[in-house]
Amino acid sequence: MLKILTVCLGNICRSPIAEEVLRQKCIDQGLEVVVDSAGTANYHVGSPPDKRMIQTASKFGFDIANLRARQFGPEDFDDFDFIFTMDESNKSNVLRLAKNDKHRSKVFGFQEFAGVAEPNFVPDPYYGDAKDFEETFRIVEQSAHRIAIQLKNWKP
């Protein structure tokens, strides 16, 4: 069983939707997975996802209302096989906590692993409007599909 972690800044917009969509895309590919999400900052620990992302997820058939934000920690390197970050800042913050090459080898940009060059990050819709949340969802959904296919064919 693959254990996957998606990571953004606060764990209330991008990584929770990536967690849920990636879980479903992996299941659709016949993969047995555990998918979780975390934030590099502790701003929202224990909080549900942003209500705008909950609404966007629901609009597209996903339920993320019961998820709760948590902060990424060094133990996550041992608990997960893949750690997907939403942007370069998140990736740098995660890699800063890595203790060795094995830890570093688990960290990938979400878009990087999906093989998507543009955009090469998942945009943070937090300061945007409904259109920005839907655009972030669209990017996550398309990339999650590609990631699930990559994981199905993954040969470590």
Sequence and secondary structure as in RCSB ss.txt:
>XXXX:A:sequence
MLKILTVCLGNICRSPIAEEVLRQKCIDQGLEVVVDSAGTANYHVGSPPDKRMIQTASKFGFDIANLRARQFGPE
DFDDFDFIFTMDESNKSNVLRLAKNDKHRSKVFGFQEFAGVAEPNFVPDPYYGDAKDFEETFRIVEQSAHRIAIQ
LKNWKP
>XXXX:A:secstr
 EEEEEEESSSSSHHHHHHHHHHHHHHHTT  EEEEEEESS TTTT    HHHHHHHHHTT   TT    B  TT
HHHH SEEEESSHHHHHHHHHT  SHHHHTTEEEHHHHHT  SSSS    TTS HHHHHHHHHHHHHHHHHHHHH
HHT   
